[in-house]
Amino acid sequence: MTKARRWAWIVALVAATGAGLVLAFLLSVATNSPALYERHYVWLFWVNVTVAALLLLVVGIASVRLVIRVRRRKFGSRLLLKLAAIFALVGVLPGLLIYTVSYQFVSRSIESWFDVKVESALDAGLNLGRGTLDALVNELAQRTRLAAEKLAESGAGSTAQALIEGRPGSATTLALERLREQLAAQEVAIVNSNGQTLLAASSTAALLPDRPGATLLRVARLQRVVGQLEGLDEDAGSAAQGRIRVLALVPSANFALAEQERYLMVRQLLPATLSANALAVQAAYREYQQRALARDGLRRMYIGTLTLALVLAVFGAVLLAALLGNQLARPLLLLAEGVDQVAHGDLSTKPVFASGDELGGLTRSFADMTEQLSEARALVQRSVRQVEGARANLQTILDNLTAGVIVFDREGLIETVNPGATRILKLPLSAYRGRRLEEVAALESFARAVWQRFELHAASPEAGERDQWQDSFELQTQDAQGRDRDTLTLLVRGAAMPQGARLMVFDDITEVVSAQRTQAWGEVARRLAHEIKNPLTPIQLSAERLQHKLEAKLEATDQAMLARSVATIVNQVQAMKTLVNEFRDYARLPAAQLKPLDLNALVSEVLGLYVTSQESGRLHAELGAGLPLIVGDSTQLRQVIHNLVQNGLD
């Protein structure tokens, strides 16, 4: 994964986390305090829009990169797109289904909260509570008014008068306590027109009661008596306890000024159960009214929350699909890229997907296989280099062989020709590669004879034991005008090769055959001269002895005839001796043509005629390296070496 893509995934994860926190806060606010939600609606809205925009940006970047990969036809992009689409559908479709069901559920649930029967029941409960409390207030107000009038009817100088005037004393305190008990009140007090408490009696050891408000005093002055509920508007939960405060004007003719007005203030606690129920009904009714007023906004809030949750889920599903698709496609892409590289000849070390599952094992196996292929290719390359080196060495040997070498394929076409064959036959055989030997001018009869010899060797019973044949052929060469020139004597060896190929090795032994022929005639002449010369001397000596013995005994005529006959014999013997000497001279070797030559090269050239014997192990040559040139006759030395080798093999 590249650095840019890694940062993209980090931003996506941070955005998803932030969106989840915002969504959780939004749900908490919506379910607990719609008013708080309404106060922070604007910035919550923009926070959610920002988060959604970030997620949309990340999804857009990932989608654009994937589309670019597909358009550029990068290897594995279609597989990644397919996997991402599958995972996205798996995540989005259930989200859409849940969103649809949740939307219907929320809409119907909100409507069910504001049913007419529920509203009527809450109104009836609230009215019932109010009626009960009003009855208690009215009852206490009536009793307080009667008590105030009773105090006003008391004469001057009485305890009641002192009580009204607010004069402290044990009698007034006792009278006020007795009045509290009669009214069954918690507190009873005499207050003036300013709300100042003059005298008070309480069932608890409390300080002076709270001063009544100016509004309450004004109403009491106008209506003679007023009562109100206290403690039911405080948001104290079930621990709050309501009270009834009643303020009654005490009528008196002695009070000339308004500042001298006296009021009887009575406070009585409501029953705890009644207070709790009244508070509960009032809170429920208030909440119901608030929700009823914000019903449309509440519906939009919940649906917006669900929509935001759907968007976040969709974006998260798409991001997760891309992440999972990329994670799943990575080993497959590694394998596919590796296969493509191997197909193009790249057998370098392949990366391995680090995981313990089957895909990781598959990439490891592929990497091992690639390494084995690389080693095998290296071995093949070494073998090819060795074969090419051997072929180069063989070609060098063929190029430097004095013998001619021709290789035919299974169809009888010329496949390989060395320079020695061109030199011996004096024909451009290299130009006839891929053609038959019969197509070469002046070699038709030679080619037919060679192929007949190949076929005869293949059909002979000894073909399985002898893998080659050897024979000599005479070839009449021609010049450019088609006229016959020299007659070549070729020593030809043939052998079968694998896959039906055939090998022909030949050498020009014309000089060797000529030397052998000359040597044979010389031997014949030498022997004839020896056989003829042996009786000639006795014949000459016998004729001369006869002439010497008979010359004195014969007459002149006979002597002359004897002399002529002896002279004739002697002359013929001398002629025969001359002829014998000439035969003897013919048997001698010709005069040597001494020239500097390489003895190793000459020996190798002669041994080229005995390749079969060397391959079978019958003939082995050990030539010393670095020998100097010698002075000799190459023709006579070649004949000597050939005779020695042939005699040794025989």
N, C-alpha and C positions, 0 to 999 in steps of 0.2 A: 504494500500500500504506500502511495506517495505521500509526501509531507502535506501537500494541499488537501488531499482526500482525508488524511488523518485529522487535519484541522476542521474540515467540514463535518466530520462525524462528531468531533468534540462540541462544536457549536450546536449541532442538532441535539445532542444529548443534554446540553445545558438548557437549550430552549425547551425541550420536552420536560425537563425537571421543573423549570420555572413555570411553565404552563400548568403542570400538575399542582404545584403549590398555589398558584392563583386560582385554579379551579376549586381546590379544596377550601380556600378562604371564601370564595364566592358562594359555594354551597353552604358553608357554615353561616355566613351572613344572611343568606336568603332564608334559611330555615329558622334562625333565631331572632334576627332583628331586621325586618324589611326596611325600617326607617334608616338604619345605618347603611344599608345597601343603597338606598336612594341618595343619601348624602355623598357617598363615595362612588356613585355610579359612573361619573365621567372619567375619572382616572382609572377605575377598574376596566372600563370599556377600552380605553386606549392601551392599557397594559396587555389586555387580551388580544387586541388587534396587532400590537407589536410582536407578541409571541407567535401569533398565527402567521404574521408576515415573515418572521424569521424561519419558521418551519416551512412555509411555502417557498422561501428563497432557497433553503437547503434542498428541498425536494426538486425544485426547478433546476438547480445546478446539477444534481445527480441525474435528472432526466435528460438534460441537454448533453451532458457528457456521454450518457449511454446512447443517445440518438446519434451523436457524432461518431461514436465507435461503430455503430451499426452501418451508418452511411459510408464510412471509410472501409467497411468490410474487414475490420480487425478480427483476427482469429478468436473465437469464443464469445464475441459480443452477442450473437443471437442466442446462445445458450444462457448467458447472463440475463438477457432481456426476458427470456421465457421463464426462468426461475423467479425473477423479481415479479413478473406479472402473476405467476401462480401464488406466491406468498402474499402479494398485495390483495388478490381476490380472497384468499383465505382469511385475511384480517379485515377487509372492508365489508364484505357481504354480511358476516354476523353483526358487525357494528351497525350497518344500515337496518338490519332486522330489529336489533335491540332499540335503536333510535325510534323506529316507527312504533313499536309497542310502547315504549316509554312516553312518546308524545301523546298517544291516545290515552294512556293511563293518567298522565299529569293533567291533561285537559279535562277529563271526566272527573278526576278527584277534586280538582279546584271547583268545578261546578257543584259537586256534591257537598262541598263545605258550606255553600251559601243557599241551602235549601230553605224554602218558605216556612216549613214546619219548625226548623231549627230557629229561625229568626223569631217566629211567633212565640216559641217556648221561652227564648231568652227575654223577650219583651214581657211576657206574663210573669216570669220569675222576678224580673226587675221591678215591675209594678207591684207585685205582691210584697216584696221587701220594702218598697217605698211606702206602701199603705200601712204596713205593720209599724214601721218607724214613725210615720206621721201620726198614727193613733197613739203611740207611746208619748210623742212630743205634745200632742194636744191634751192628753190626759194629765201629764205633769204640768202643763201650762194652766189648765183649769184649776187644779188643786193649788198651784202657786198663787194664782189670782185670788182665789178664795182666802188663802192664808194672809195675803197682803191686805185685803179688805177687812179681815177680822182684826188685824193689827191696827188698822186705821180707826176702827170703831172704839178702841180702848180710850178711856178718859185720860185727862191730864194727871200727871203724877204717878201714873201706873208704871209697872215694869215694861209693858208694851210700848208706852210712850218713850221711856228711856232707851228701849231697844231701837225704836225708829230713829231717835235722835243720834244714836250711835255712842251713847255714853257707856264706857266700859264698867264692868262690875260683875260680881259673882252672880247676881240675880239675872242680869241681862245675858250673861254667858249660859246660865242654866236654862233660861227661857229659850234662847236660840238653839241650844242642843235639843230641847224638847221638841221644838218646831222641826228640826231636821229629822228626828225619829218619826214624827207624825207624817212627814212627807216621804219617808223611806228614801231619803236622798243621801248622796255621798258628801256633798258640801252645801251649806246654807250660809249666805252672807248678806249684810246690809251695805249697799254701796250708794254713794251720792251721785249727783248728776255728772260729775267728771269721771266716773268709773272707779273712784277710789274706794277701797274696801274699808268700811268703818268697823264692822264686827263680822266675825266668821266662825263657823263651827264645822268640823270635818270629822269623818269617821277614821281618818288616818292622821298620823303625826306629820302632816305636811305643812308647808309654809302657806302664806296667804294665797288664795286662789287668783287665777289670772284675771286681769282687768278686762271687762267687756269692751268691745270696740265701740267707737263713736256711732257707727251705723246702727249697731244693735241698740244703743241707748236712745237714739232718735226714733227708731221704730217703736221701742217700748213706750216712749213718751206719747207717741201718736196713737198707738193701738192699746195702751194700758198693759198689755202683756205680749211677749214674743218668745218664741222658742226655736232652737236650732240644734242640728246634729253636729257633733264634732268628732274628729278622729277617724272618720270613714273615708276621707280623701287622701290620707297619708299612705304612701307606698311602703307599708311595713309588713306586708304579707299577713300570715295567719296570727302573728304576735300582736297585731293592733287590736284595741278594744274601743268601741265607740262610746260617746257620752252625749247626754242631752243637757243643754244649757237653756234655762228659762229665766227671763228677766221680766219682773212684774212691778209696775209703778204702785207705790203705796200712797193712796189718796189721803191727804190731810189738809185741813183748813188752816193750820198753823203755818204752813210753808207759803210765804208770800212770794218769794223769789224762786226762779227756776234753779238757782244754785242750791236751794235748800231741799230740792226734791230727793226722795229716798226710793231706792229700788230694792226689791227682794230678789236676790239671785240664787237660783237653785241649780245644782249639777248632779246628775244621776247617771250611773254607769249602765250601759246596755248589757244584756246577757252576752257572755263570750261566744256562745254558739251562734246567736243571732248576728253578732258583729262579723264573725268569720264568714257566715253564709252570705251576708250582705256584701262584704268585700269581694267574695268569690264571684257572686253574680254580677257585681258591678265591673270587676276586671274582665270577666268573660264577655260581657256585653260590650265593653270598650274595645277589646281585641277584635271581637266580631265585626264591630263597626269599622275599625281601622282596616281590617282585611277586606271587608265589603267595598270600602272606598278604593282600595288598591288591588281589586280583583284582576283587572286587565293588566296592570303593571306586574302583578305577581305571576300571571300566566306568561307574560312576555319574559319575565325574569327566569322562570323555570325552563321555558322552551329555549331561551337564549343560552342558558347553562347547558342544557342537553345538546344544543347545536354546537356550542363550543367544545363540549366533550367529544361530539362526533368528529368535528374537524381535527381536534388533537389526536383522536384515535386513528382517523384516516391517515393523517400525516405520519403519526408514529408507526402505523402499519406499513406505509410505503417505505419509510426509512428502515424499519426493521426488515422488510422484504428485501430491500437493496443490500442491507448488511448480511442477512442470512444467505441471499442468493450469491453474493460475492464470496462469502465464506464457503459455501457449498461448491461454487464453481471454481474456486482457486485450484484445488487439486486436479480437477478435470481440465482446467485451462493449462496447468503445468504439464499434464500428460499430453494434451493436444499440441501445445507448443513444442514439447520434446519430440513428439512423433513427426511434426513438420520439420524440425531441425534435423532429425535423423534421416527423413526422406530427402533432404537437401545435402546429406553427407556430413552433417555436423555431429560428431560423436564425442563432444566434450562432456565433462562432468555435468550432470543434470541436477537441478535443485530438488530437494525432498520436502514434502509437506509434513511438518512436524505435528503429527497427531497419532493417537493410538488406535484409530479405527481402520476399517478395510481400505479406505481411500489413501490414508497415509502409507499403509503396507503396499498398496498398488504402486504409489509413486516411488517407494523404496525399491520395489522389485524392478520397476522400469529403469531406475537409475543403475541398479546392478546389471541389468541386461545391457544397457547402453555401454557401461564400462567393459563388459565382456565382449560386446561387439567392437569396441575400440581396440581392445587387446587383440581380438581376432583379425581386425583389419591391419593392425600394426604387424602381426605375424604374416599375414598375406602379403603386405607390402615388402617385408623383408624377404619372403620367398620369391616375390616377383623380381626384386632387385637381384637376388641370387640367380634366378633363372635368366634375367637379362644379362647379368655378368657372365653366366655360363654360355649364353647365346653369343655374347660379344666375343668371348674367348674362342668359341667354336667357329664364329665367322672369321676371326683373325687366323685361326688355324687353317680354315678352308681357303682364305685368301692367300696364304703363304704356302700352301701345298703345291708342289710341282705336278702332282697327279690331278686329273680332272675328276670333279664330283658333280653328279646330277641327281637330284631328288625328284621323283614323280609322285603325284598324289594318287588316290585310289582310282581316279578316272584316267590315269595315264598322262596327265598334263604336267608340263615342266613346272616345278615349284621353286627349286633352288639350283643355281648354277654358280660355280666358283670361277675365278679368273683362270685357273689352270686348265679348265675345260675349253675356254675360249682360246687360250694360247696353243693348246695341242691341236685342236680341230681347225684353228685359224678361221673361225666363224663367230659372228656376234650372237652367241647363244642367249645373252641376257635380254635381248630384245624379243625372245620367244617364250618368255615366262607366261604361263597360262595357256600355252599351245602344245600340240603334240610334237614329238621329236621327228615324226615322219614329214612334218610340214617344213622342216629345214632342208634347204636345197643341198643336194649331194649327200644327204644322210638317210635317204629313204631305205635303201637296201640294208644299211647298217642298223637302222632302227628296227626293221622287221626281224633281222637276225637276233638282235638283243631281246626283243619281246618273245621270240620263239624260245630263246634260251631260258627266259624267266618262266614261261609256261611249262617247258620241259622239266625244269627244276621243281616247280610246284607239283607236277604230276608224277615225279619219280618217287619210288618207294623210300629212298634215302632222304626225302625232303624234310622229314621230321628230325632226322639225326644231323643233317648238314644244313645249317641256316644260311648258307651262301653257296654260290657257284663261281667258277673261274674258267675263263676261256680267252683265246686270242683271236683277233679279227684283223683282216687286212682291209684298209680303207683307201680307195683311190681318190686323192684330192684333185680339185679342179681350180683353175684360175678364174678371173672375172669373166673371161670370154667363154667359159665352159669347157676349156681344153684340159685334158688330163695333165697333172703335174707329177707329184711324188706319190709313192705308195707308202702308207703308214701302216705299221704293225702295232696294234693296240692290245695290251693285256687288260682285259675287262673282268671285274668282279661285281657280282650282283647279290643283293640281299633283300629279304622282305622286312618291312618295318611295321610298327603298330598302325592300326586303322587302315590297312590296305595299301599304305605307301610303299614305295620301292626305292632302293638306293643303288646307284651305279657308280663305281670308281674305276677309272681307267688310266693307263699311262702309256706313253709312247716308247716302245721297246724296239723301234726300228734299228737304231744304232747297235743295240745289244744283239739283235738277231743277225745283223750284218757282221758284227765282230765274231759271233759264234760261227757263222758260215765261213768266214775267212780263216778262222782258226782250224776248222775242220778240213778245208782244202789244204791248208799248210801242212797239217799232220799227214794227210794222204800223200802230198808231194814229198815230204821228208821220208816217209816210209818207202815210197817208190824209188826215190833216189838211193836210199840205202840198199834196197834189194837189187837195184840195177847196177850200182857201182861195185858191189862185191865181186861179181864174176868178170868184170871188165879187165882188171889188172892181170888176173891169171891168163886171160885170153891173149892179152898183148904180150905177156912174157912167154907164153907157149909159142906164139907165132915167131917171135924173135929167136927163140931157142931152135926151132925147126930150121929157120934160115941159117943160123950159125952151124948146125950139124950137117945140113944137106948142101950147102952152097959149094963146098969143095968137092963133093962127089958128083955133082951134076955138070952137064955140059953147059956151054955158054948160053945156049938157047933156053935150056931149062932153068939155068941160074937167073936169067932175065925174067922169066915167067915167075919164078919163086920170089924174086925180089919185088916184082910188081904185086904179087898176091900178098906178101907180108906187109908191104907198104899200105896196101888197101886195108888190110885188117887193122894195122896200127892207126891209120887215119880214122877209120870208123870208130875204133875204140876211143880215140881222142875226142871225136865228135860226140860219142855217147857220154864221155866224161863231162864234156862241156854242157850237154843237155842235163846230166845229173846235177851238175853244179848249179845250173839255172833253177832246177826243181828245189834244190836245197835252199838257194837264195829266196825262192818264193815262199818257202815254209817259214822263213824268218819274219818276225814282226816288222811292220813298217817303222820308219824313223819316228822317234817320239817327238811330239810338239810340246816342248816344256813351257809351261806358263804358271804363274802363281794361282793357287786355288785353295778353297776351304775344304779340308778333308771331312769335317763333320757334315757339311752340307752335301758333299758327294755321297757319303755313307747313308745319310738320311734319304737322299733321293733314290738310291738303290733299294734301301729297306722299304720304301713306299710300295714296292712290288710284292712285299711279303707281309701285308697287313694282317692277313688271316693267321699266319703263323705266329705273329706277335700277339694277337688277341687270344689265341689258344694257349699261349705260354711256351710254345716250342722255340720261339726266337725271342731273345731279349738283348737290347742294345744299351750299352753304357758309354756315353760319349763324354769325354772330358771337356770342361768349360774353359774358355780362354786360350785355346790352342792357336799358335801362330799359323800364318799361311805357309803352304809348302809349294815347291816347284815340281810339276809333274804333268803328265799327259792324262787329261781327264778321261779320254776314251779308253785307253789301255787300263787305267786304274779302275774304271767302272767295270770293265770286263773281268779284271782280277777279283774285285770284291764280289761280283755276281757269281763267279766260279766258286769262290771260297764258301759263300753262303749256301749255294746250291749243293756243293759237295757235303757241307756239314749237315744239311737237312736230309740228304739222301743217306 
